[in-house]
Amino acid sequence: MQKRSGRGSKTVFTAVGLAAALTLGACAETATLQGGGMSSPAGAAGNAQPNASIFPDIPIPDGANMIVDKTLVVGTDKWFGQLALTAGQGPVAIFDFYRNRLPQFGWNEITSVRAPTSVLTYDREDRIMQMQITSTTLRGSEILITVSPRGTPAPPPGS
């Protein structure tokens, strides 16, 4: 009679543990933000004024959640960094929301592309903002907003 080693069961246990860890790691921690005037499809009441206490210079869709592990923001008034959000509205509605609302916050459109990953680029004073909007798996959108200081132009060669 051959003695069976526990090696096979250890491999299965390790594989199951690894799969569970990866699944839990994929869950993003989120934080709810106050909205900037866009009602969700469920009919939540819109807030006419955006919440100026968190991000005073950009509108936030009603019901949006911040993806904490993808967000890194430095500063307050003229903040820069990356803000990641999820919203219950689809990418087309989010694209239109930002295209209509950002000028009200002093942002000037540089370019926009409506595509599976839509991109909006704006400037305001001494900052540039690029926004990427994608569809989420079940419904809604993921919004990745990157704001950086405007670079200073290089002097012409020979000056």
N, C-alpha and C positions, 0 to 999 in steps of 0.2 A: 504494500500500500504506500502510495506516494503522499508525502506531507505537502499540503498546499500552503504556499506562502500568502501572506496578507498583502502582497504587493499590488495585486489587481484592485482590491478594494481601496487601498490607499490612493491609487491613481484616480479612481472614480470619485472618491471623497475630495481630492484636491481639485479635480475638474469642476465639480459641483460648487465648491467653495469659491473658486475663481470666477465662475459664471455669476454667482450671487454678488460677489464684490463688484464686478463690472457693471451689473445691473443697477446696484445701489449707487455706484459712482456716477452713473449717467443721469441720475435725478438731480436736477438743478435746484438750488435754493433760490427762492424768489421772495421779493418784498413788494407789497402793494403800494402804488403811488396814487396821489390824488390826480384826477383827470384835468384835461384842458379843454373840455367842451365837445367831445365826440361821444355820442351815446353808443353803447354796445348793442349788438343785435337783440339781446334779451330785453332791451328797452329801459336800461338803467337811466336814471335822471342825469342829464348832462350838467356840468358845472360851467357856468358862463365865463368865469375867470379862471385862468390856470393857477395852480398852486405855485406861488412865487417863492415859497420857502425852500424848496428842494432844488429845482433847476429854474431859476427865474427868467431865463432867456429862451426857453424852448417850450412848445406846447406838449402836453402828455395826453394821449388818448384816455378817455374814461375807462377805468377797469384795468389799465395796464399794470403789469407786474415787472419789477426790476429783477433781472437774472444776476444775483449777487456774485456768483463765481466767475462771471464774464465781465463784470463792471469794475473799472478802476478810474476814479475821478480825483483830480487834484484842484484845490481852490474852491471858491464859492461864486463870487460875482462873475469873474472872467475865467471860469473853470476850463480845464482841458482834460482830456483822457477819453475813455471809452465807456459808454453807457449802453447796456444791453437790456432790451425790454421784450416782453411778450404781450400781445393784445388779442382780444377775442375777435376783432374785425379782420377781414381778409386783406391781402396785400393791395388790391386795387383801392379799397376804401382808405387804407393807411397812407398809400401814396398820395391820393387826392387830399386827405386831411393835412398832411405836411406841406404839400405844394400850395395849398390855400392859406394855411395858418402861419407858416414861417415868415412871410413878408410882414405880417402884423407884429412880429417880434423883432423886426429890424434886420432880418436876414435877406440877402440878395442872391437870387439863383444864379449860379454859374453854368450848371448843366444838369440834365436829368435824363435817365434812361429807364423806360418801363420795360421790364423783361422778367423772366423767372426769378432772378435776383435783381430787383429794381435798385437803382442808385440815384441819389439826389446829392448835389454838391452846392454848398452855399458859402457866402462870406459875410462877415459882420465885423466892422471895425478892424481889429488886428487879429482876427481868428478865421479859420476855415473849418467848415463842418462837412463831413461826408456821411451819408446815411445809406445803409443797405437794408432792404426790406425783402424778406423771403417768406414763403408759405410754411406753416408748421405742418406736422404729420396729420393730425386729426382735423383741426380747423384753427383759423386765426393766423397770426403773423409773428415773426421774430424781427425785431428792429435793432440794428446795431448802429449806434451813433458815435462817430469819432470826431472829436473837436481838438484842434491843435492851433498853436500860435502861427500866425502867418510868417513865413520865412522872409528874410530881407534879401532883396535882389543882390546878386554878386556885382561888384564893380566891373566895368568894361575892361578887357585886357589892356595892359599898358598904362592904367591910371594910377 
